[in-house]
Amino acid sequence: MKRETPVPGWLLAAALALPLLVLGAPLIEIDDARYAEVPRAMAASGDWILPSLNAMPYVEKPPLWYWLSAASIKAFGAGEAAARLPMFLLALLGAGGIFWLGSWLYSPAIGRSAALATATAGLWLFLAHNLTLDLPVSVFLLWTTAFILRVLEKPEDARWAAPAAWLAAALAFLSKGLISVLFPVLWTVALIGLFPKWRRPALKLLSPGGMALAAAIAAPWFFAVQARRPDFFHTFFIEQHFQRYLTPKYSRGAPWWFYLALLPAGALPWTAPFLSGLAKTLRRPFGDPRSTALALWVVGVIAFFTTSSSKLATYALPVLPHAALLASLSISDGLPAWSRRLCRGLGVLLLLGSAVLVLLWFRLPYLSLPPIGADEALLRRLAALVAAFLACLGAAQLYAPSAKRPAFALGLGGVLAGLCALAGASAASPLISAKELALSVKAAAGPGDELWTYDSYLHGLQFYTGRPVDRMVYFVGEFHYAKRDDANAGRFGDDDEVRALPRAGGRTFVAMKASRRAYFETVAPKGAITSWRVFGPWALAEIRPR
């Protein structure tokens, strides 16, 4: 059995610190801006019970992330870095969790390699920067499974590990809801069904103190919101859980093979060793129960979301730390021949993609590209960064199979690729952030003016302007819950509201996609629009007062 030298501490530290480089970058539409704005509004209002978005109730998700980010904003001010700081700390907690699990379950070298693999896996690194609730729930689910395994493998530690598992599950529940209970329970039942030696230790998980602690942490917020919003339980549990999973109501369908393609891509640069570790375990599921537990978590979570009517790329995140540990085990044991060939094949494809982008970089002045709100200089910069990103990943894939320290090669490639990806996201901010448009409105709008959106909603508007969008024309989206209230009915509209412009008493600023500008001009009264300003893919119309 091959045993690697542990990856160096400086490389792991560099991987963990990557999100710090863009902590204060402009907020990305949609989720990044939304999950910064809800905490900002919470901190500003002082209402820590009922989350709001655009000054309307927003109860689709539990509050833990909002509380963490709002506390950071309270402490450091309403900026991007303060909003994102807790997510960076959660990413560190996740890497620490897989390091702890790998270290006692196998060895410190395996734990360190798994932490490096988690921190540099593409999907994990992206969501350590782009705010969603999937990283918090993934971190706490990781710790839940780690504590459960501690009870099963070392029952003498159950006195503290079982309550800790319930605590982590409660925090996961406050992060995203029912999956934090469903996944660990089904996984544990499957494990004790496969491995009789774990059945007696599993009884220790039925810790009265742990269950009481979990209920005391998770339950109060739900009952507090239900007391203020009598339809909350139906909205949260029936609509946002069961209907989202069982019906196409939320229009997030995808082919059955969606996660089978997404997970290998999201695990880059660790795809080949992950698949190798998974395949080895599935060939001998009754061999080592430790690796079977990891593989069962990966397969079970992916199978659950594969059968769901609602599929998003971020839903795969909870399996990445366990996949990283499987990858580290495979590297430690020595990659099989087919895995090494796959690694090199991926390297060739990635380098070919990089070469194509370099060619496009030289040909850019002669290409006819659709308008996307970017000038040639920005497109060149982005093409160069994407080419460098692919080259770093490709070189690591080609070199790792023959390297003395494959984990070091893949980790270094992941760090360098991550630098390019984050630099690219920062450079692309004029195309993916509403910051410039929002700051323009903030500087120009007075007390009597109104801010509208047309056929879309820019989530960063309220974060950067500090004022709500007064009317959303042809957009409901995540405001379907708030629209049920008669008090909010006047904040939604259609073209009739546009035709009734201009308003008396103040100007109206209307933000929209630039592609909707021509149609909007046919709807707005002739001569009402005094100016247009374009910000990347978005446009801002200013309509004179009556």
ZAMARGU-4260 file (C-alpha; in steps of 0.2 Angstrom, whole numbers, plus 5000, padded with zeros to 4 digits):
<rodrens>
0) 5000/5000/5000 | 5007/5017/4995 | 5007/5030/5008 | 5010/5048/5003 | 5020/5062/5012
5) 5007/5074/5019 | 5003/5089/5009 | 5013/5104/5015 | 5004/5116/5027 | 5008/5131/5017
10) 4998/5124/5002 | 4983/5119/5013 | 4983/5137/5021 | 4984/5145/5003 | 4969/5134/4998
15) 4959/5139/5013 | 4963/5157/5011 | 4957/5159/4993 | 4940/5166/4997 | 4948/5180/5006
20) 4955/5187/4990 | 4938/5192/4984 | 4929/5194/5001 | 4924/5212/4996 | 4920/5209/4978
25) 4904/5216/4971 | 4889/5205/4974 | 4884/5193/4960 | 4866/5191/4954 | 4856/5182/4959
30) 4859/5171/4975 | 4875/5180/4981 | 4865/5197/4981 | 4850/5190/4989 | 4858/5181/5003
35) 4868/5197/5007 | 4853/5208/5006 | 4841/5198/5018 | 4854/5199/5032 | 4857/5217/5029
40) 4839/5221/5030 | 4838/5211/5046 | 4852/5220/5054 | 4845/5237/5049 | 4827/5233/5055
45) 4832/5224/5071 | 4819/5211/5067 | 4829/5195/5070 | 4813/5184/5069 | 4805/5187/5052
50) 4817/5189/5037 | 4812/5201/5023 | 4817/5204/5005 | 4813/5221/4997 | 4804/5225/5013
55) 4792/5210/5012 | 4792/5194/5022 | 4804/5181/5015 | 4801/5164/5024 | 4807/5151/5011
60) 4822/5147/5021 | 4827/5145/5039 | 4837/5160/5048 | 4854/5153/5053 | 4863/5161/5038
65) 4854/5177/5040 | 4858/5178/5059 | 4877/5175/5055 | 4878/5187/5041 | 4867/5201/5050
70) 4878/5199/5065 | 4894/5202/5055 | 4886/5217/5046 | 4881/5224/5063 | 4899/5222/5069
75) 4908/5228/5053 | 4896/5238/5043 | 4885/5235/5028 | 4898/5230/5015 | 4901/5215/5004
80) 4916/5209/5015 | 4905/5209/5031 | 4891/5200/5022 | 4902/5186/5016 | 4914/5184/5031
85) 4903/5171/5040 | 4903/5160/5024 | 4922/5161/5023 | 4922/5155/5042 | 4910/5141/5038
90) 4921/5135/5024 | 4935/5134/5036 | 4924/5125/5048 | 4920/5112/5034 | 4938/5110/5029
95) 4942/5107/5048 | 4927/5094/5049 | 4934/5083/5035 | 4952/5085/5042 | 4946/5079/5059
100) 4935/5065/5052 | 4949/5059/5040 | 4963/5061/5054 | 4954/5049/5067 | 4945/5038/5055
105) 4961/5035/5045 | 4977/5046/5048 | 4982/5064/5049 | 4990/5063/5032 | 4973/5057/5024
110) 4964/5071/5034 | 4975/5085/5028 | 4974/5079/5010 | 4955/5078/5011 | 4954/5095/5018
115) 4965/5101/5003 | 4954/5092/4991 | 4938/5100/4999 | 4945/5117/4999 | 4950/5116/4981
120) 4936/5107/4973 | 4928/5118/4961 | 4910/5118/4967 | 4915/5120/4985 | 4927/5135/4981
125) 4914/5144/4971 | 4901/5143/4985 | 4913/5148/4998 | 4913/5165/4988 | 4895/5165/4981
130) 4882/5166/4995 | 4870/5152/4995 | 4863/5142/5010 | 4870/5126/5003 | 4887/5128/5010
135) 4881/5131/5028 | 4870/5115/5027 | 4884/5105/5020 | 4896/5110/5033 | 4884/5105/5047
140) 4879/5089/5039 | 4897/5085/5037 | 4899/5087/5056 | 4883/5077/5059 | 4890/5062/5049
145) 4907/5064/5057 | 4900/5063/5075 | 4888/5049/5070 | 4903/5039/5064 | 4912/5043/5080
150) 4898/5035/5090 | 4898/5020/5078 | 4917/5017/5078 | 4921/5023/5095 | 4906/5020/5106
155) 4916/5024/5122 | 4915/5042/5115 | 4896/5042/5113 | 4893/5052/5129 | 4899/5068/5120
160) 4898/5063/5101 | 4880/5058/5101 | 4874/5075/5108 | 4886/5084/5097 | 4878/5075/5082
165) 4861/5081/5087 | 4868/5099/5089 | 4876/5099/5072 | 4860/5092/5065 | 4850/5106/5073
170) 4861/5119/5065 | 4859/5110/5048 | 4840/5111/5051 | 4842/5130/5054 | 4852/5131/5038
175) 4840/5123/5026 | 4826/5112/5034 | 4821/5094/5033 | 4835/5087/5023 | 4846/5089/5039
180) 4836/5076/5048 | 4831/5065/5033 | 4849/5062/5026 | 4857/5057/5043 | 4843/5046/5048
185) 4842/5036/5032 | 4861/5035/5031 | 4863/5028/5048 | 4848/5016/5046 | 4857/5010/5030
190) 4874/5008/5039 | 4867/4998/5053 | 4858/4987/5041 | 4874/4983/5031 | 4886/4981/5046
195) 4879/4972/5062 | 4894/4977/5072 | 4887/4995/5072 | 4869/4991/5078 | 4873/4991/5097
200) 4883/5007/5096 | 4870/5015/5086 | 4858/5014/5101 | 4869/5027/5109 | 4863/5040/5096
205) 4846/5040/5104 | 4853/5053/5117 | 4839/5061/5126 | 4850/5076/5131 | 4855/5077/5113
210) 4837/5077/5106 | 4832/5090/5119 | 4847/5101/5114 | 4842/5100/5096 | 4824/5104/5099
215) 4829/5119/5110 | 4840/5126/5097 | 4829/5122/5081 | 4811/5124/5087 | 4809/5141/5094
220) 4811/5151/5078 | 4798/5141/5069 | 4785/5143/5082 | 4789/5162/5083 | 4787/5164/5065
225) 4771/5154/5065 | 4764/5165/5078 | 4767/5180/5067 | 4762/5172/5051 | 4749/5158/5053
230) 4752/5151/5036 | 4771/5149/5039 | 4771/5130/5042 | 4761/5127/5026 | 4772/5138/5016
235) 4789/5132/5023 | 4785/5113/5025 | 4772/5109/5012 | 4777/5121/4998 | 4795/5124/5000
240) 4799/5105/5004 | 4786/5093/4998 | 4780/5103/4983 | 4797/5108/4978 | 4803/5090/4978
245) 4787/5081/4971 | 4781/5094/4958 | 4788/5105/4944 | 4780/5120/4952 | 4796/5129/4954
250) 4802/5126/4936 | 4819/5119/4941 | 4819/5103/4932 | 4834/5094/4924 | 4838/5078/4915
255) 4840/5062/4926 | 4858/5062/4923 | 4861/5080/4928 | 4870/5076/4944 | 4880/5061/4936
260) 4888/5075/4925 | 4888/5089/4938 | 4897/5080/4952 | 4913/5075/4942 | 4914/5092/4935
265) 4911/5100/4952 | 4925/5089/4960 | 4938/5095/4948 | 4953/5093/4950 | 4950/5078/4961
270) 4938/5069/4949 | 4948/5054/4944 | 4954/5049/4962 | 4936/5052/4968 | 4928/5041/4955
275) 4942/5028/4958 | 4939/5028/4977 | 4920/5027/4974 | 4921/5013/4962 | 4933/5003/4973
280) 4921/5004/4988 | 4906/5000/4978 | 4914/4984/4971 | 4917/4978/4989 | 4903/4986/4999
285) 4905/4974/5014 | 4923/4977/5015 | 4929/4992/5025 | 4913/4999/5033 | 4922/5016/5034
290) 4924/5019/5016 | 4907/5011/5013 | 4899/5024/5024 | 4907/5038/5014 | 4902/5031/4998
295) 4884/5028/5004 | 4882/5046/5009 | 4888/5051/4991 | 4877/5039/4982 | 4862/5042/4994
300) 4862/5061/4993 | 4864/5061/4974 | 4850/5048/4972 | 4838/5059/4982 | 4841/5074/4972
305) 4841/5065/4956 | 4823/5059/4959 | 4818/5077/4964 | 4808/5088/4953 | 4819/5102/4958
310) 4837/5101/4953 | 4850/5114/4956 | 4869/5112/4954 | 4872/5118/4972 | 4862/5104/4979
315) 4876/5092/4976 | 4888/5101/4988 | 4884/5091/5004 | 4893/5076/4996 | 4909/5085/4991
320) 4919/5083/5008 | 4915/5064/5008 | 4920/5063/4990 | 4936/5072/4994 | 4940/5059/5008
325) 4937/5045/4996 | 4949/5054/4983 | 4962/5055/4997 | 4960/5037/5001 | 4962/5032/4983
330) 4978/5042/4981 | 4985/5035/4996 | 4982/5017/4990 | 4989/5021/4973 | 4978/5026/4958
335) 4973/5011/4947 | 4978/5012/4929 | 4960/5017/4922 | 4960/5031/4935 | 4977/5037/4929
340) 4971/5036/4911 | 4956/5046/4915 | 4966/5059/4924 | 4977/5061/4909 | 4962/5062/4897
345) 4954/5075/4907 | 4971/5085/4907 | 4971/5084/4888 | 4953/5090/4886 | 4956/5104/4898
350) 4972/5110/4889 | 4963/5109/4872 | 4950/5120/4879 | 4963/5132/4885 | 4971/5132/4868
355) 4955/5136/4860 | 4952/5151/4871 | 4969/5157/4867 | 4965/5156/4849 | 4949/5165/4852
360) 4959/5178/4861 | 4969/5182/4846 | 4954/5181/4834 | 4942/5192/4845 | 4943/5208/4835
365) 4937/5198/4820 | 4923/5188/4828 | 4904/5193/4828 | 4899/5191/4845 | 4881/5194/4853
370) 4880/5209/4863 | 4883/5205/4882 | 4887/5222/4889 | 4906/5219/4888 | 4919/5229/4878
375) 4933/5220/4869 | 4946/5223/4883 | 4935/5215/4896 | 4932/5200/4885 | 4950/5198/4882
380) 4954/5199/4900 | 4940/5186/4904 | 4946/5174/4890 | 4964/5175/4896 | 4959/5171/4914
385) 4947/5156/4908 | 4962/5150/4897 | 4974/5151/4912 | 4961/5142/4923 | 4959/5128/4911
390) 4978/5127/4909 | 4981/5125/4927 | 4968/5111/4929 | 4974/5102/4914 | 4993/5103/4919
395) 4988/5096/4936 | 4978/5082/4928 | 4992/5077/4916 | 5006/5078/4929 | 4998/5070/4944
400) 4997/5052/4939 | 5016/5051/4937 | 5020/5063/4952 | 5028/5056/4968 | 5015/5066/4977
405) 4999/5067/4967 | 4989/5076/4980 | 5001/5090/4980 | 5000/5091/4961 | 4982/5091/4961
410) 4980/5103/4976 | 4993/5115/4968 | 4983/5115/4952 | 4967/5118/4961 | 4975/5133/4970
415) 4981/5141/4955 | 4965/5137/4945 | 4955/5145/4960 | 4966/5161/4959 | 4961/5162/4940
420) 4943/5158/4943 | 4941/5171/4957 | 4950/5184/4947 | 4939/5181/4933 | 4923/5182/4944
425) 4930/5199/4950 | 4934/5205/4933 | 4917/5200/4926 | 4908/5210/4940 | 4901/5223/4927
430) 4892/5208/4919 | 4886/5199/4934 | 4883/5212/4947 | 4871/5226/4949 | 4882/5237/4960
435) 4886/5251/4947 | 4868/5253/4942 | 4863/5253/4960 | 4876/5266/4965 | 4871/5277/4951
440) 4853/5277/4957 | 4858/5280/4975 | 4868/5295/4969 | 4854/5302/4958 | 4837/5298/4967
445) 4830/5310/4979 | 4816/5307/4993 | 4802/5309/4981 | 4809/5298/4968 | 4804/5279/4965
450) 4814/5264/4960 | 4806/5251/4949 | 4811/5235/4940 | 4804/5229/4924 | 4802/5210/4919
455) 4816/5206/4931 | 4822/5210/4948 | 4840/5215/4953 | 4843/5208/4970 | 4858/5220/4973
460) 4848/5236/4971 | 4842/5237/4989 | 4859/5231/4996 | 4868/5245/4988 | 4855/5259/4988
465) 4848/5255/5005 | 4830/5258/4999 | 4817/5245/4993 | 4811/5243/4975 | 4795/5252/4975
470) 4787/5242/4961 | 4791/5226/4951 | 4783/5226/4934 | 4781/5208/4927 | 4791/5200/4941
475) 4785/5189/4955 | 4798/5176/4957 | 4803/5173/4976 | 4790/5186/4981 | 4775/5174/4978
480) 4773/5173/4996 | 4773/5191/5000 | 4761/5195/4985 | 4747/5185/4994 | 4746/5200/5006
485) 4734/5213/5001 | 4746/5226/5008 | 4759/5222/4995 | 4748/5220/4980 | 4752/5238/4974
490) 4770/5234/4973 | 4767/5222/4958 | 4761/5228/4941 | 4761/5226/4922 | 4762/5237/4907
495) 4747/5248/4913 | 4758/5255/4927 | 4771/5260/4914 | 4758/5268/4903 | 4752/5278/4917
500) 4769/5286/4919 | 4776/5299/4923 | 4771/5300/4941 | 4767/5316/4950 | 4780/5322/4963
505) 4796/5314/4958 | 4806/5304/4945 | 4805/5286/4942 | 4820/5275/4939 | 4817/5259/4930
510) 4830/5245/4930 | 4829/5231/4917 | 4839/5220/4906 | 4846/5229/4892 | 4838/5218/4880
515) 4821/5224/4886 | 4825/5242/4882 | 4817/5243/4864 | 4801/5235/4870 | 4800/5246/4885
520) 4801/5262/4874 | 4786/5256/4865 | 4776/5255/4881 | 4782/5271/4890 | 4772/5287/4885
525) 4781/5296/4872 | 4793/5309/4879 | 4792/5302/4896 | 4810/5295/4896 | 4823/5308/4899
530) 4838/5297/4899 | 4845/5280/4897 | 4861/5273/4905 | 4868/5256/4902 | 4877/5245/4915
535) 4884/5229/4907 | 4869/5218/4903 | 4857/5230/4912 | 4849/5247/4907 | 4842/5261/4918
540) 4828/5272/4912 | 4825/5289/4920 | 4807/5295/4918 | 4803/5314/4922 | 4790/5319/4935
545) 4773/5324/4930
</rodrens>
